[in-house]
């Protein structure tokens, strides 16, 4: 089994709706200044897990946050 070493990250989670027994909203990865929408709590967890991956598809396509 491969050991993965990950650095810590800072995420801002905005819950916009609570529908169908789960959350919908946006998560911002502070270090990368990227925001991605999520449709469920499970998808949010996958996004957080994927943030440290080099082949993270969702974060790679994320638009830069407008300041």
PDB file with one MODEL, atoms N, CA, C and O in Angstrom:
MODEL        1
ATOM      1  N   UNK A   1       0.841  -1.181   0.000  1.00  0.00           N
ATOM      2  CA  UNK A   1       0.000   0.000   0.000  1.00  0.00           C
ATOM      3  C   UNK A   1       0.881   1.236   0.000  1.00  0.00           C
ATOM      4  O   UNK A   1       1.865   1.306   0.736  1.00  0.00           O
ATOM      5  N   UNK A   2       0.539   2.177  -0.798  1.00  0.00           N
ATOM      6  CA  UNK A   2       1.312   3.402  -0.950  1.00  0.00           C
ATOM      7  C   UNK A   2       0.989   4.391   0.177  1.00  0.00           C
ATOM      8  O   UNK A   2      -0.177   4.676   0.450  1.00  0.00           O
ATOM      9  N   UNK A   3       2.042   4.912   0.827  1.00  0.00           N
ATOM     10  CA  UNK A   3       1.842   5.935   1.856  1.00  0.00           C
ATOM     11  C   UNK A   3       1.776   7.291   1.178  1.00  0.00           C
ATOM     12  O   UNK A   3       2.633   7.641   0.366  1.00  0.00           O
ATOM     13  N   UNK A   4       0.746   8.046   1.523  1.00  0.00           N
ATOM     14  CA  UNK A   4       0.589   9.376   0.940  1.00  0.00           C
ATOM     15  C   UNK A   4       0.812  10.408   2.031  1.00  0.00           C
ATOM     16  O   UNK A   4       0.218  10.340   3.107  1.00  0.00           O
ATOM     17  N   UNK A   5       1.684  11.368   1.732  1.00  0.00           N
ATOM     18  CA  UNK A   5       1.930  12.473   2.648  1.00  0.00           C
ATOM     19  C   UNK A   5       1.269  13.695   2.045  1.00  0.00           C
ATOM     20  O   UNK A   5       1.525  14.058   0.897  1.00  0.00           O
ATOM     21  N   UNK A   6       0.420  14.320   2.832  1.00  0.00           N
ATOM     22  CA  UNK A   6      -0.302  15.492   2.334  1.00  0.00           C
ATOM     23  C   UNK A   6      -0.071  16.668   3.261  1.00  0.00           C
ATOM     24  O   UNK A   6       0.043  16.525   4.478  1.00  0.00           O
ATOM     25  N   UNK A   7      -0.007  17.821   2.646  1.00  0.00           N
ATOM     26  CA  UNK A   7       0.067  19.036   3.439  1.00  0.00           C
ATOM     27  C   UNK A   7      -1.341  19.423   3.844  1.00  0.00           C
ATOM     28  O   UNK A   7      -2.315  19.009   3.216  1.00  0.00           O
ATOM     29  N   UNK A   8      -1.440  20.213   4.887  1.00  0.00           N
ATOM     30  CA  UNK A   8      -2.745  20.684   5.330  1.00  0.00           C
ATOM     31  C   UNK A   8      -3.240  21.756   4.374  1.00  0.00           C
ATOM     32  O   UNK A   8      -2.446  22.448   3.737  1.00  0.00           O
ATOM     33  N   UNK A   9      -4.551  21.887   4.280  1.00  0.00           N
ATOM     34  CA  UNK A   9      -5.162  22.903   3.438  1.00  0.00           C
ATOM     35  C   UNK A   9      -6.230  23.653   4.202  1.00  0.00           C
ATOM     36  O   UNK A   9      -6.727  23.196   5.231  1.00  0.00           O
ATOM     37  N   UNK A  10      -6.568  24.804   3.682  1.00  0.00           N
ATOM     38  CA  UNK A  10      -7.617  25.627   4.286  1.00  0.00           C
ATOM     39  C   UNK A  10      -8.767  25.713   3.297  1.00  0.00           C
ATOM     40  O   UNK A  10      -8.578  26.065   2.132  1.00  0.00           O
ATOM     41  N   UNK A  11      -9.976  25.384   3.782  1.00  0.00           N
ATOM     42  CA  UNK A  11     -11.152  25.381   2.929  1.00  0.00           C
ATOM     43  C   UNK A  11     -12.261  26.187   3.583  1.00  0.00           C
ATOM     44  O   UNK A  11     -12.476  26.100   4.792  1.00  0.00           O
ATOM     45  N   UNK A  12     -12.958  26.964   2.780  1.00  0.00           N
ATOM     46  CA  UNK A  12     -14.124  27.713   3.237  1.00  0.00           C
ATOM     47  C   UNK A  12     -15.344  27.046   2.613  1.00  0.00           C
ATOM     48  O   UNK A  12     -15.471  26.996   1.389  1.00  0.00           O
ATOM     49  N   UNK A  13     -16.233  26.539   3.445  1.00  0.00           N
ATOM     50  CA  UNK A  13     -17.417  25.822   2.967  1.00  0.00           C
ATOM     51  C   UNK A  13     -18.641  26.699   3.171  1.00  0.00           C
ATOM     52  O   UNK A  13     -18.902  27.170   4.278  1.00  0.00           O
ATOM     53  N   UNK A  14     -19.393  26.915   2.089  1.00  0.00           N
ATOM     54  CA  UNK A  14     -20.638  27.690   2.139  1.00  0.00           C
ATOM     55  C   UNK A  14     -21.806  26.750   1.841  1.00  0.00           C
ATOM     56  O   UNK A  14     -21.960  26.267   0.719  1.00  0.00           O
ATOM     57  N   UNK A  15     -22.615  26.503   2.852  1.00  0.00           N
ATOM     58  CA  UNK A  15     -23.816  25.684   2.659  1.00  0.00           C
ATOM     59  C   UNK A  15     -24.914  26.635   2.207  1.00  0.00           C
ATOM     60  O   UNK A  15     -25.306  27.531   2.953  1.00  0.00           O
ATOM     61  N   UNK A  16     -25.409  26.446   0.994  1.00  0.00           N
ATOM     62  CA  UNK A  16     -26.428  27.337   0.446  1.00  0.00           C
ATOM     63  C   UNK A  16     -27.829  26.761   0.587  1.00  0.00           C
ATOM     64  O   UNK A  16     -28.794  27.505   0.766  1.00  0.00           O
ATOM     65  N   UNK A  17     -27.945  25.442   0.507  1.00  0.00           N
ATOM     66  CA  UNK A  17     -29.252  24.788   0.583  1.00  0.00           C
ATOM     67  C   UNK A  17     -29.119  23.485   1.354  1.00  0.00           C
ATOM     68  O   UNK A  17     -28.047  22.881   1.408  1.00  0.00           O
ATOM     69  N   UNK A  18     -30.210  23.071   1.939  1.00  0.00           N
ATOM     70  CA  UNK A  18     -30.319  21.747   2.547  1.00  0.00           C
ATOM     71  C   UNK A  18     -31.545  21.100   1.940  1.00  0.00           C
ATOM     72  O   UNK A  18     -32.670  21.362   2.365  1.00  0.00           O
ATOM     73  N   UNK A  19     -31.329  20.257   0.950  1.00  0.00           N
ATOM     74  CA  UNK A  19     -32.437  19.603   0.254  1.00  0.00           C
ATOM     75  C   UNK A  19     -32.144  18.122   0.123  1.00  0.00           C
ATOM     76  O   UNK A  19     -30.989  17.707   0.035  1.00  0.00           O
ATOM     77  N   UNK A  20     -33.201  17.337   0.110  1.00  0.00           N
ATOM     78  CA  UNK A  20     -33.087  15.890  -0.087  1.00  0.00           C
ATOM     79  C   UNK A  20     -32.105  15.273   0.903  1.00  0.00           C
ATOM     80  O   UNK A  20     -31.288  14.428   0.538  1.00  0.00           O
ATOM     81  N   UNK A  21     -32.196  15.707   2.162  1.00  0.00           N
ATOM     82  CA  UNK A  21     -31.410  15.139   3.261  1.00  0.00           C
ATOM     83  C   UNK A  21     -29.901  15.336   3.131  1.00  0.00           C
ATOM     84  O   UNK A  21     -29.140  14.582   3.738  1.00  0.00           O
ATOM     85  N   UNK A  22     -29.444  16.328   2.356  1.00  0.00           N
ATOM     86  CA  UNK A  22     -28.010  16.585   2.234  1.00  0.00           C
ATOM     87  C   UNK A  22     -27.773  18.065   1.966  1.00  0.00           C
ATOM     88  O   UNK A  22     -28.722  18.846   1.893  1.00  0.00           O
ATOM     89  N   UNK A  23     -26.512  18.451   1.819  1.00  0.00           N
ATOM     90  CA  UNK A  23     -26.130  19.851   1.626  1.00  0.00           C
ATOM     91  C   UNK A  23     -25.770  20.126   0.175  1.00  0.00           C
ATOM     92  O   UNK A  23     -25.272  19.250  -0.531  1.00  0.00           O
ATOM     93  N   UNK A  24     -26.029  21.349  -0.260  1.00  0.00           N
ATOM     94  CA  UNK A  24     -25.538  21.856  -1.529  1.00  0.00           C
ATOM     95  C   UNK A  24     -24.887  23.203  -1.245  1.00  0.00           C
ATOM     96  O   UNK A  24     -25.344  23.952  -0.382  1.00  0.00           O
ATOM     97  N   UNK A  25     -23.818  23.506  -1.976  1.00  0.00           N
ATOM     98  CA  UNK A  25     -23.148  24.786  -1.757  1.00  0.00           C
ATOM     99  C   UNK A  25     -21.862  24.889  -2.541  1.00  0.00           C
ATOM    100  O   UNK A  25     -21.722  24.307  -3.617  1.00  0.00           O
ATOM    101  N   UNK A  26     -20.906  25.649  -1.980  1.00  0.00           N
ATOM    102  CA  UNK A  26     -19.617  25.864  -2.621  1.00  0.00           C
ATOM    103  C   UNK A  26     -18.508  25.686  -1.599  1.00  0.00           C
ATOM    104  O   UNK A  26     -18.680  25.977  -0.415  1.00  0.00           O
ATOM    105  N   UNK A  27     -17.373  25.206  -2.074  1.00  0.00           N
ATOM    106  CA  UNK A  27     -16.189  25.090  -1.234  1.00  0.00           C
ATOM    107  C   UNK A  27     -15.049  25.827  -1.945  1.00  0.00           C
ATOM    108  O   UNK A  27     -14.838  25.662  -3.146  1.00  0.00           O
ATOM    109  N   UNK A  28     -14.322  26.642  -1.175  1.00  0.00           N
ATOM    110  CA  UNK A  28     -13.186  27.388  -1.707  1.00  0.00           C
ATOM    111  C   UNK A  28     -11.912  26.849  -1.080  1.00  0.00           C
ATOM    112  O   UNK A  28     -11.803  26.739   0.141  1.00  0.00           O
ATOM    113  N   UNK A  29     -10.953  26.516  -1.928  1.00  0.00           N
ATOM    114  CA  UNK A  29      -9.633  26.080  -1.486  1.00  0.00           C
ATOM    115  C   UNK A  29      -8.776  27.329  -1.399  1.00  0.00           C
ATOM    116  O   UNK A  29      -8.370  27.878  -2.423  1.00  0.00           O
ATOM    117  N   UNK A  30      -8.497  27.782  -0.182  1.00  0.00           N
ATOM    118  CA  UNK A  30      -7.848  29.075   0.051  1.00  0.00           C
ATOM    119  C   UNK A  30      -6.452  29.162  -0.575  1.00  0.00           C
ATOM    120  O   UNK A  30      -6.125  30.172  -1.199  1.00  0.00           O
ATOM    121  N   UNK A  31      -5.641  28.143  -0.423  1.00  0.00           N
ATOM    122  CA  UNK A  31      -4.270  28.194  -0.941  1.00  0.00           C
ATOM    123  C   UNK A  31      -4.220  28.297  -2.463  1.00  0.00           C
ATOM    124  O   UNK A  31      -3.319  28.931  -3.011  1.00  0.00           O
ATOM    125  N   UNK A  32      -5.173  27.686  -3.142  1.00  0.00           N
ATOM    126  CA  UNK A  32      -5.200  27.692  -4.602  1.00  0.00           C
ATOM    127  C   UNK A  32      -6.131  28.765  -5.165  1.00  0.00           C
ATOM    128  O   UNK A  32      -6.143  29.008  -6.372  1.00  0.00           O
ATOM    129  N   UNK A  33      -6.909  29.405  -4.292  1.00  0.00           N
ATOM    130  CA  UNK A  33      -7.855  30.450  -4.701  1.00  0.00           C
ATOM    131  C   UNK A  33      -8.832  29.931  -5.763  1.00  0.00           C
ATOM    132  O   UNK A  33      -9.086  30.595  -6.768  1.00  0.00           O
ATOM    133  N   UNK A  34      -9.375  28.731  -5.520  1.00  0.00           N
ATOM    134  CA  UNK A  34     -10.322  28.096  -6.447  1.00  0.00           C
ATOM    135  C   UNK A  34     -11.600  27.743  -5.703  1.00  0.00           C
ATOM    136  O   UNK A  34     -11.568  27.366  -4.531  1.00  0.00           O
ATOM    137  N   UNK A  35     -12.733  27.870  -6.403  1.00  0.00           N
ATOM    138  CA  UNK A  35     -14.039  27.553  -5.832  1.00  0.00           C
ATOM    139  C   UNK A  35     -14.745  26.529  -6.710  1.00  0.00           C
ATOM    140  O   UNK A  35     -14.726  26.629  -7.937  1.00  0.00           O
ATOM    141  N   UNK A  36     -15.368  25.541  -6.067  1.00  0.00           N
ATOM    142  CA  UNK A  36     -16.107  24.492  -6.768  1.00  0.00           C
ATOM    143  C   UNK A  36     -17.453  24.310  -6.072  1.00  0.00           C
ATOM    144  O   UNK A  36     -17.529  24.344  -4.843  1.00  0.00           O
ATOM    145  N   UNK A  37     -18.505  24.118  -6.848  1.00  0.00           N
ATOM    146  CA  UNK A  37     -19.830  23.828  -6.291  1.00  0.00           C
ATOM    147  C   UNK A  37     -19.947  22.336  -6.009  1.00  0.00           C
ATOM    148  O   UNK A  37     -19.345  21.516  -6.702  1.00  0.00           O
ATOM    149  N   UNK A  38     -20.731  21.987  -4.981  1.00  0.00           N
ATOM    150  CA  UNK A  38     -20.988  20.588  -4.682  1.00  0.00           C
ATOM    151  C   UNK A  38     -22.488  20.392  -4.497  1.00  0.00           C
ATOM    152  O   UNK A  38     -23.204  21.317  -4.114  1.00  0.00           O
ATOM    153  N   UNK A  39     -22.961  19.158  -4.777  1.00  0.00           N
ATOM    154  CA  UNK A  39     -24.389  18.848  -4.742  1.00  0.00           C
ATOM    155  C   UNK A  39     -24.790  17.958  -3.586  1.00  0.00           C
ATOM    156  O   UNK A  39     -25.976  17.709  -3.370  1.00  0.00           O
ATOM    157  N   UNK A  40     -23.796  17.471  -2.831  1.00  0.00           N
ATOM    158  CA  UNK A  40     -24.109  16.605  -1.686  1.00  0.00           C
ATOM    159  C   UNK A  40     -22.943  16.631  -0.711  1.00  0.00           C
ATOM    160  O   UNK A  40     -21.832  17.032  -1.057  1.00  0.00           O
ATOM    161  N   UNK A  41     -23.214  16.200   0.508  1.00  0.00           N
ATOM    162  CA  UNK A  41     -22.151  16.121   1.509  1.00  0.00           C
ATOM    163  C   UNK A  41     -21.076  15.126   1.070  1.00  0.00           C
ATOM    164  O   UNK A  41     -19.892  15.344   1.327  1.00  0.00           O
ATOM    165  N   UNK A  42     -21.473  14.049   0.419  1.00  0.00           N
ATOM    166  CA  UNK A  42     -20.503  13.071  -0.075  1.00  0.00           C
ATOM    167  C   UNK A  42     -19.599  13.694  -1.134  1.00  0.00           C
ATOM    168  O   UNK A  42     -18.388  13.470  -1.131  1.00  0.00           O
ATOM    169  N   UNK A  43     -20.183  14.470  -2.035  1.00  0.00           N
ATOM    170  CA  UNK A  43     -19.377  15.131  -3.061  1.00  0.00           C
ATOM    171  C   UNK A  43     -18.412  16.131  -2.420  1.00  0.00           C
ATOM    172  O   UNK A  43     -17.275  16.263  -2.874  1.00  0.00           O
ATOM    173  N   UNK A  44     -18.845  16.832  -1.376  1.00  0.00           N
ATOM    174  CA  UNK A  44     -17.970  17.747  -0.643  1.00  0.00           C
ATOM    175  C   UNK A  44     -16.773  16.990  -0.072  1.00  0.00           C
ATOM    176  O   UNK A  44     -15.636  17.445  -0.197  1.00  0.00           O
ATOM    177  N   UNK A  45     -17.019  15.845   0.549  1.00  0.00           N
ATOM    178  CA  UNK A  45     -15.920  15.050   1.101  1.00  0.00           C
ATOM    179  C   UNK A  45     -14.961  14.581   0.011  1.00  0.00           C
ATOM    180  O   UNK A  45     -13.748  14.566   0.216  1.00  0.00           O
ATOM    181  N   UNK A  46     -15.491  14.204  -1.129  1.00  0.00           N
ATOM    182  CA  UNK A  46     -14.631  13.785  -2.246  1.00  0.00           C
ATOM    183  C   UNK A  46     -13.775  14.941  -2.742  1.00  0.00           C
ATOM    184  O   UNK A  46     -12.603  14.750  -3.067  1.00  0.00           O
ATOM    185  N   UNK A  47     -14.352  16.143  -2.805  1.00  0.00           N
ATOM    186  CA  UNK A  47     -13.591  17.323  -3.222  1.00  0.00           C
ATOM    187  C   UNK A  47     -12.450  17.609  -2.248  1.00  0.00           C
ATOM    188  O   UNK A  47     -11.332  17.909  -2.667  1.00  0.00           O
ATOM    189  N   UNK A  48     -12.731  17.517  -0.958  1.00  0.00           N
ATOM    190  CA  UNK A  48     -11.698  17.758   0.041  1.00  0.00           C
ATOM    191  C   UNK A  48     -10.591  16.714  -0.062  1.00  0.00           C
ATOM    192  O   UNK A  48      -9.412  17.043   0.068  1.00  0.00           O
ATOM    193  N   UNK A  49     -10.964  15.467  -0.294  1.00  0.00           N
ATOM    194  CA  UNK A  49      -9.981  14.400  -0.447  1.00  0.00           C
ATOM    195  C   UNK A  49      -9.162  14.585  -1.720  1.00  0.00           C
ATOM    196  O   UNK A  49      -7.956  14.340  -1.727  1.00  0.00           O
ATOM    197  N   UNK A  50      -9.812  15.016  -2.789  1.00  0.00           N
ATOM    198  CA  UNK A  50      -9.171  15.186  -4.087  1.00  0.00           C
ATOM    199  C   UNK A  50      -8.218  16.380  -4.123  1.00  0.00           C
ATOM    200  O   UNK A  50      -7.343  16.439  -4.986  1.00  0.00           O
ATOM    201  N   UNK A  51      -8.370  17.317  -3.216  1.00  0.00           N
ATOM    202  CA  UNK A  51      -7.572  18.550  -3.247  1.00  0.00           C
ATOM    203  C   UNK A  51      -6.075  18.271  -3.210  1.00  0.00           C
ATOM    204  O   UNK A  51      -5.305  19.017  -3.815  1.00  0.00           O
ATOM    205  N   UNK A  52      -5.647  17.241  -2.535  1.00  0.00           N
ATOM    206  CA  UNK A  52      -4.226  16.935  -2.455  1.00  0.00           C
ATOM    207  C   UNK A  52      -3.697  16.110  -3.602  1.00  0.00           C
ATOM    208  O   UNK A  52      -2.488  15.897  -3.702  1.00  0.00           O
ATOM    209  N   UNK A  53      -4.566  15.643  -4.464  1.00  0.00           N
ATOM    210  CA  UNK A  53      -4.158  14.789  -5.581  1.00  0.00           C
ATOM    211  C   UNK A  53      -3.638  15.640  -6.745  1.00  0.00           C
ATOM    212  O   UNK A  53      -4.143  16.734  -6.999  1.00  0.00           O
ATOM    213  N   UNK A  54      -2.637  15.131  -7.437  1.00  0.00           N
ATOM    214  CA  UNK A  54      -2.092  15.863  -8.575  1.00  0.00           C
ATOM    215  C   UNK A  54      -3.013  15.778  -9.788  1.00  0.00           C
ATOM    216  O   UNK A  54      -2.976  16.656 -10.650  1.00  0.00           O
ATOM    217  N   UNK A  55      -3.834  14.742  -9.866  1.00  0.00           N
ATOM    218  CA  UNK A  55      -4.732  14.574 -11.012  1.00  0.00           C
ATOM    219  C   UNK A  55      -6.170  14.917 -10.636  1.00  0.00           C
ATOM    220  O   UNK A  55      -7.110  14.356 -11.200  1.00  0.00           O
ATOM    221  N   UNK A  56      -6.346  15.829  -9.693  1.00  0.00           N
ATOM    222  CA  UNK A  56      -7.681  16.214  -9.249  1.00  0.00           C
ATOM    223  C   UNK A  56      -8.457  16.894 -10.366  1.00  0.00           C
ATOM    224  O   UNK A  56      -8.220  18.065 -10.662  1.00  0.00           O
ATOM    225  N   UNK A  57      -9.368  16.181 -10.981  1.00  0.00           N
ATOM    226  CA  UNK A  57     -10.096  16.688 -12.141  1.00  0.00           C
ATOM    227  C   UNK A  57     -10.935  17.911 -11.819  1.00  0.00           C
ATOM    228  O   UNK A  57     -10.881  18.904 -12.544  1.00  0.00           O
ATOM    229  N   UNK A  58     -11.701  17.858 -10.757  1.00  0.00           N
ATOM    230  CA  UNK A  58     -12.640  18.933 -10.446  1.00  0.00           C
ATOM    231  C   UNK A  58     -11.919  20.227 -10.114  1.00  0.00           C
ATOM    232  O   UNK A  58     -12.299  21.292 -10.601  1.00  0.00           O
ATOM    233  N   UNK A  59     -10.886  20.146  -9.295  1.00  0.00           N
ATOM    234  CA  UNK A  59     -10.159  21.361  -8.915  1.00  0.00           C
ATOM    235  C   UNK A  59      -9.371  21.912 -10.093  1.00  0.00           C
ATOM    236  O   UNK A  59      -9.198  23.126 -10.196  1.00  0.00           O
ATOM    237  N   UNK A  60      -8.893  21.059 -10.978  1.00  0.00           N
ATOM    238  CA  UNK A  60      -8.115  21.516 -12.137  1.00  0.00           C
ATOM    239  C   UNK A  60      -8.983  22.382 -13.054  1.00  0.00           C
ATOM    240  O   UNK A  60      -8.487  23.313 -13.689  1.00  0.00           O
ATOM    241  N   UNK A  61     -10.273  22.074 -13.118  1.00  0.00           N
ATOM    242  CA  UNK A  61     -11.193  22.809 -13.979  1.00  0.00           C
ATOM    243  C   UNK A  61     -11.847  23.997 -13.285  1.00  0.00           C
ATOM    244  O   UNK A  61     -12.591  24.747 -13.918  1.00  0.00           O
ATOM    245  N   UNK A  62     -11.581  24.179 -11.997  1.00  0.00           N
ATOM    246  CA  UNK A  62     -12.249  25.226 -11.224  1.00  0.00           C
ATOM    247  C   UNK A  62     -11.822  26.621 -11.687  1.00  0.00           C
ATOM    248  O   UNK A  62     -10.656  26.862 -12.001  1.00  0.00           O
ATOM    249  N   UNK A  63     -12.783  27.517 -11.720  1.00  0.00           N
ATOM    250  CA  UNK A  63     -12.503  28.904 -12.080  1.00  0.00           C
ATOM    251  C   UNK A  63     -11.820  29.595 -10.899  1.00  0.00           C
ATOM    252  O   UNK A  63     -12.084  29.274  -9.741  1.00  0.00           O
ATOM    253  N   UNK A  64     -10.948  30.539 -11.209  1.00  0.00           N
ATOM    254  CA  UNK A  64     -10.315  31.322 -10.159  1.00  0.00           C
ATOM    255  C   UNK A  64     -11.351  32.201  -9.487  1.00  0.00           C
ATOM    256  O   UNK A  64     -12.269  32.699 -10.139  1.00  0.00           O
ATOM    257  N   UNK A  65     -11.207  32.391  -8.194  1.00  0.00           N
ATOM    258  CA  UNK A  65     -12.144  33.220  -7.427  1.00  0.00           C
ATOM    259  C   UNK A  65     -11.911  34.683  -7.756  1.00  0.00           C
ATOM    260  O   UNK A  65     -10.772  35.151  -7.761  1.00  0.00           O
ATOM    261  N   UNK A  66     -12.975  35.397  -8.028  1.00  0.00           N
ATOM    262  CA  UNK A  66     -12.880  36.827  -8.295  1.00  0.00           C
ATOM    263  C   UNK A  66     -12.715  37.566  -6.998  1.00  0.00           C
ATOM    264  O   UNK A  66     -13.480  37.332  -6.063  1.00  0.00           O
ATOM    265  N   UNK A  67     -11.745  38.451  -6.904  1.00  0.00           N
ATOM    266  CA  UNK A  67     -11.561  39.253  -5.694  1.00  0.00           C
ATOM    267  C   UNK A  67     -11.987  40.666  -5.928  1.00  0.00           C
ATOM    268  O   UNK A  67     -11.905  41.494  -5.021  1.00  0.00           O
TER     269      UNK A  67
ENDMDL
END
